[in-house]
């Protein structure tokens, strides 16, 4: 008699992990879009930006695809059940498919929705770290005063012992705006991961 071992997957953790991999692998593309668009309100705004169309359409899809290569009906059903709040309802995506392909497609797009939502949360956190580290780096032109009792971090590079988080150290103050934003973004990503 043939018995099949069924792998039980925590699909929410899998979605979050996939989103973290995407965020860490595509930081350059995210940063380029951030600079081109002058920033993002939140992670959802970042994902929906025109600068990240290719990222959204290919990177997320490819990362999700790799999670479904070796799955089967039971795993796909578990995915749909565990990620019900992200369930894909556009039946046109699997219209005309047989039952197995329908379940696979529904699970795939449900997982993709969960990954996209997790990625939006991660990018929102990174944007928040950038804001916390110094907000809008365009206006940071005050001198560093390490003798102050009110110490924080440089708003660009994250160097400790700076007077005010809205200020920058002398080294970062010499950078142009794009370089300041790149440094602030890199620091926020490093803080997140």
Residue pairs with C-beta under 8 A, 6 or more apart in sequence:
4 72
6 74
6 75
7 75
8 78
9 75
9 78
9 79
10 82
11 78
11 79
11 82
11 83
11 111
11 114
12 82
12 83
12 114
14 67
14 111
15 83
15 86
15 111
15 114
15 115
15 117
15 118
16 118
18 63
18 64
18 67
18 115
18 118
19 115
19 116
19 118
19 119
19 121
19 122
20 118
20 122
20 193
21 63
22 59
22 60
22 63
22 115
22 119
23 30
23 119
23 122
23 123
23 126
23 189
23 192
24 189
24 193
25 59
26 55
26 59
27 185
27 186
27 189
29 52
29 54
29 55
29 59
30 46
30 52
30 55
30 123
30 185
31 181
31 182
31 185
31 186
32 51
33 46
33 49
33 51
33 52
33 55
34 40
34 46
34 181
34 185
35 178
35 181
35 182
36 51
37 49
37 50
37 51
39 127
39 136
40 46
40 49
40 123
40 127
41 127
42 120
42 123
42 124
42 127
43 119
43 120
43 121
43 122
43 123
43 124
43 125
43 126
43 127
44 120
44 124
46 52
46 120
46 123
46 127
47 56
47 116
47 119
47 120
47 123
48 56
56 116
60 112
60 115
60 116
60 119
61 112
63 115
64 108
64 111
64 112
64 115
65 108
67 111
68 76
68 104
68 107
68 108
68 111
71 79
71 104
71 107
73 100
73 103
75 107
76 103
76 104
76 106
76 107
76 108
77 103
77 107
79 107
79 110
79 111
80 87
80 103
80 106
80 107
80 110
83 110
83 111
83 113
83 114
86 110
86 111
86 113
86 114
86 117
87 106
87 110
87 113
88 106
88 109
88 110
88 112
88 113
90 109
93 105
93 106
93 109
94 101
94 102
94 105
94 106
97 105
122 192
125 192
126 185
126 188
126 189
126 192
127 188
129 187
129 188
129 191
129 192
130 184
130 185
130 187
130 188
132 165
133 153
133 154
133 155
133 156
133 158
133 165
133 184
133 187
133 188
133 191
134 140
134 153
134 154
134 155
134 156
134 165
134 166
134 167
134 168
134 184
135 155
135 165
135 166
137 155
137 156
137 168
137 177
137 180
137 181
137 184
138 177
138 180
139 166
140 155
140 156
140 166
140 167
140 168
140 172
140 173
140 180
141 168
141 173
142 163
142 164
142 166
142 167
142 168
143 167
143 170
143 173
144 154
144 162
144 163
144 167
144 168
144 169
144 170
144 173
145 162
145 163
146 161
146 162
146 163
148 163
150 163
150 164
151 160
151 161
151 162
151 163
152 162
152 163
152 164
152 165
153 159
153 160
153 162
153 165
154 162
154 167
154 168
154 169
154 172
155 162
155 165
155 166
155 167
155 168
155 172
155 184
156 168
156 169
156 172
156 175
156 180
156 183
156 184
156 187
157 168
157 169
157 171
157 172
157 183
157 184
157 187
158 187
158 190
158 191
159 169
159 171
159 172
162 168
162 169
168 180
172 180
172 183
175 183
